[in-house]
Amino acid sequence: MFEALIERFGIRRGMNLASFTTLRAGGAAEFFGSVATSGDLAEISAAAHHAGIKVTILGAGSNMLPSDDGVPGLTLRNQAARIAVAKTGEVLADTGCAFQELFLKAAQAGLRGLEFAVGIPGTLGGALASNAGAYRSNVSEFITRLDLVHDGERKWVGPEYLKFSYRDSVLRQPNPPQITVLRVEMKLPKGNPKQIYDEAREYQRQRISKQPPQASAGSFFKNVTDRAFAESLDGLSETLKKAGVVPAGFLIEAAGLKGFRMGGAMQGARHANFILNVGNATSFEIRKLACHTRQVVFDKFGVLLEEEVLYLGDWSRFAA
């Protein structure tokens, strides 16, 4: 069945993935195709699952790093982007829609909750995989149901199915189950339009002041949640100490790594929790810098940073 879909969907072999990622690095997909509807995404994912072919979903290409040695199986670029918003708060959205566009449609209907999505350079599907959020909010809070394909079977499930936690879900496991999320149902609360846009503009202002213009994947490491550790740190704000949150960028900067460079990869000079591709960096160079940063922060603070960025494909030749 999968072979029959190769020509129909224009699936190609050996497509380089660097141009499809915001880090502008990585090797080739064994198979690569694009889909424009949730129905097509379901059909080809189910066929690949039944054929025993691993499916990797690519949205806007942020928050992920394909290996220089390539990504086995089928990489699907999800461009299904329909969004339906009711003023009563119900939302039905394809996972290939831009996360920021989803916020805008919701805000236009007078619905709040997704203000933090402003400036997040990714799709709803990517936001689900990492349970995206900011300023103590997470996308999973608003999900009521998910339309997905799991091991070739399409079904509706509740949000608990994806085992959401802080910046995490079952989709981020080292060997994740074969799940393709197609559409999401959400319930958003009503809000004051002026407050919604004012809050979003403030989030946008903060992001513009922090985010570098060079190629990056956004925040590379997760923040550390540990109240005792937070309270022990000089220079951390009282607000963060009370919340028990230590920004990864704070630790990286305190470890002296702001602006540190390895080959074509560099820790951000504007915001330390960004790894930038400043000189045609390979994926191996970027990950090597990430490993170095984790080790230096661990040596100084005794905490091991965990990546937000997902490593895709074959990393068997990589050595830190």
DRENFISE-397350 format. One record per residue (C-alpha): y, x, z; residue in one letter. Coordinates in steps of 0.2 Angstrom, whole numbers, padded with zeros to 4 digits, always signed. Each point is the difference from the previous one (the first is absolute). Example, Ala and Ser with C-alpha at 12.3 -4.5 7.8 and 13.67 -1.06 7.14 Angstrom:
<recs>
-0022+0062+0039A+0017+0006-0003S
</recs>
This chain:
<recs>
+0000+0000+0000M+0012+0014+0004F-0003+0009-0017E+0005-0016-0008A+0017+0000+0009L+0005+0018-0005I+0006-0005-0018E+0007-0017+0006R+0011+0007+0013F+0004+0016-0009G-0008+0011+0013I+0002+0019-0003R-0009+0015+0006R+0009+0016+0007G+0017-0008+0003M+0011+0012+0010N+0006-0009+0015L+0015+0011+0005A+0013-0010-0010S-0006-0016+0009F+0003+0007+0018T+0017+0003+0009T-0006+0017+0005L-0002+0005-0019R-0016+0009+0004A-0019-0002-0003G-0014+0001-0012G-0008-0013-0012A-0009-0016+0003A-0018-0001-0007E+0004-0018-0006F+0018-0007+0000F+0006-0018-0005G+0015-0012+0004S-0001-0018+0004V+0014-0013+0000A-0008-0015+0009T-0010-0003+0016S-0014-0008-0011G-0002+0016-0010D+0001+0011+0015L-0014-0011+0008A-0011+0000-0016E+0000+0019-0003I-0001+0004+0019S-0015-0011+0002A-0008+0008-0016A+0003+0017+0006A-0007-0004+0017H-0016-0007-0007H-0002+0015-0011A+0002+0012+0015G+0016+0007-0006I+0013+0004+0014K+0017-0009-0003V+0016+0008+0005T+0015-0011-0001I+0017+0008-0004L+0016-0010+0002G+0017+0009-0001A-0009+0017+0004G+0009+0003+0017S-0009+0005+0016N-0014+0008-0010M-0005+0017-0006L-0014+0001-0014P-0010+0016+0001S+0003+0014-0013D-0019-0002-0004D+0002-0018-0005G-0005-0017+0006V-0018-0006-0004P-0003-0018-0005G+0012-0012-0006L+0019+0001+0005T+0009-0017-0003L+0018-0001-0001R+0004-0017+0007N+0015-0008-0009Q-0004-0018+0006A+0017-0005+0007A+0001-0019+0002R+0010-0006+0016I+0001-0019+0005A+0011-0003+0016V+0002-0017+0008A+0016-0004+0011K-0012-0006+0013T-0006+0018+0002G-0016+0001-0010E-0002+0015-0012V-0013+0004-0013L+0002+0017-0008A-0010+0011-0012D-0004+0017+0008T+0008+0009-0015G+0018-0007+0004C+0013+0012+0006A+0001-0002+0019F+0019+0000-0001Q+0000-0014-0013E-0011-0010+0012L+0013+0002+0014F+0014-0005-0013L-0009-0016-0005K-0003-0004+0018A+0018+0003+0006A+0006-0011-0015Q-0010-0014+0008A+0007+0003+0017G-0015+0008+0007L+0000+0015+0012R-0013+0014+0005G+0000+0012-0014L+0017+0007+0001E-0008+0017+0004F-0008+0000-0018A+0017+0005-0007V-0001+0017-0007G-0019+0002+0002I-0005+0006-0018P-0017-0009-0002G-0009-0016-0004T-0007-0013+0012L-0017+0007-0002G+0005+0017+0006G+0009-0008+0014A-0016-0009+0005L-0011+0016-0001A+0011+0009+0012S+0007-0015+0010N+0017+0005-0005A+0014-0003+0012G+0016+0008+0008A+0010-0003+0016Y-0015-0007+0009R-0005-0013-0013S-0016+0000-0011N-0004-0011-0015V-0017-0005+0007S+0010-0011+0013E+0004-0013-0014F-0017-0001-0009I-0010-0016+0001T-0013+0003-0014R-0005+0013-0013L-0009-0003-0017D-0011+0015-0004L-0015+0006-0008V-0013+0009+0012H-0015+0008-0008D+0002-0011-0015G+0002-0017+0009E+0017-0008-0001R+0005-0010+0016K+0015-0005+0012W-0001+0008+0017V+0011+0001+0015G+0011+0015+0004P-0012+0007+0013E-0012+0004-0015Y+0011+0015-0003L+0000+0007+0018K+0019+0003+0000F+0007+0012+0013S+0015+0011+0001Y+0003+0007-0018R-0019-0003-0003D-0013-0012-0007S-0018+0001-0006V+0006+0005-0017L+0005+0017+0007R-0017+0005+0007Q-0007+0016-0007P-0013-0009-0009N+0008-0018-0002P-0010-0015-0004P+0001-0006-0018Q+0015-0012+0002I+0013-0005-0012T+0014-0011+0007V+0007-0012-0013L+0012-0012+0008R+0007-0002+0017V+0005-0016+0009E+0014+0002+0013M+0010-0011+0012K+0018+0006+0003L+0012-0008+0013P+0017-0008-0005K+0015+0011+0003G+0019+0001-0001N+0004+0006-0018P+0014+0011+0006K-0010+0008+0014Q-0015+0003-0012I+0011+0009-0013Y+0010+0010+0013D-0016+0006+0008E-0007+0005-0017A+0016+0009-0005R+0000+0010+0017E-0018+0005-0004Y+0005+0005-0017Q+0014+0010+0006R-0011+0010+0012Q-0013+0004-0013R+0013+0006-0013I+0007+0012+0013S-0017+0007+0004K-0010-0001-0016Q+0001+0015-0012P+0002-0002-0019P-0014+0012-0004Q-0018-0006-0004A-0009-0005+0016S-0012-0013+0007A+0012-0007+0013G-0005+0004+0018S-0014+0012+0000F-0007-0002+0018F-0001-0014+0012K+0011-0001+0015N-0009+0004+0017V-0001-0014+0012T-0002+0007+0018D+0013-0005+0013R-0004+0014+0012A+0001+0013-0014F+0017-0009-0006A+0007+0001+0017E-0004+0018+0002S+0010+0006-0015L+0018+0006+0001D+0011-0006-0013G-0009-0016-0004L+0011-0015+0001S-0002-0012+0016E-0004-0014-0012T-0015+0009-0008L-0006+0006+0018K+0000-0018+0006K-0009-0006-0016A-0013+0015+0002G+0003+0005-0018V+0002+0018-0005V+0005+0002-0019P-0010+0012-0009A+0016+0007-0008G+0006+0004+0018F-0015+0011+0003L+0000+0008-0016I+0018+0005+0001E-0002+0006+0018A-0014+0011-0006A+0012+0009-0011G-0008-0007-0016L+0015-0009-0007K+0003+0007-0018G-0016+0010+0001F-0008+0004-0017R-0017+0004-0007M+0000+0003-0019G+0008-0015-0008G-0002-0011+0016A+0013-0001+0014M+0002-0010+0016Q+0016-0010-0002G+0017+0008+0005A+0008-0017+0002R-0014-0008+0008H-0014+0011+0007A-0014-0013-0002N+0001+0000-0019F-0010+0013-0011I+0009+0003-0016L-0006+0006-0017N+0014+0012-0004V-0008+0011-0012G-0015-0008-0010N-0011+0001+0016A-0018-0003-0002T-0009-0013+0011S-0009+0015+0008F+0017+0008+0005E+0007-0016+0007I-0016-0003+0011R+0000+0018+0005K+0018-0002+0006L-0005-0016+0009A-0014+0009+0009C+0011+0014+0005H+0013-0012+0007T-0014-0009+0010R-0006+0016+0007Q+0017+0007+0005V+0005-0017+0009V-0017+0000+0009F+0002+0018+0006D+0018-0004+0007K-0003-0018+0007F-0019-0003+0001G+0001-0015-0011V-0009-0002-0017L+0011-0008-0013L-0009-0013-0011E+0004-0002-0018E+0007-0016-0007E-0003+0006-0017V-0017-0003-0007L-0010+0014-0009Y-0009-0007-0015L-0014+0007-0010G-0010+0016+0001D+0006+0012+0013W-0016+0010+0002S+0008+0016-0007R+0015-0001+0012F+0002+0013+0014A+0014-0002+0012A
</recs>
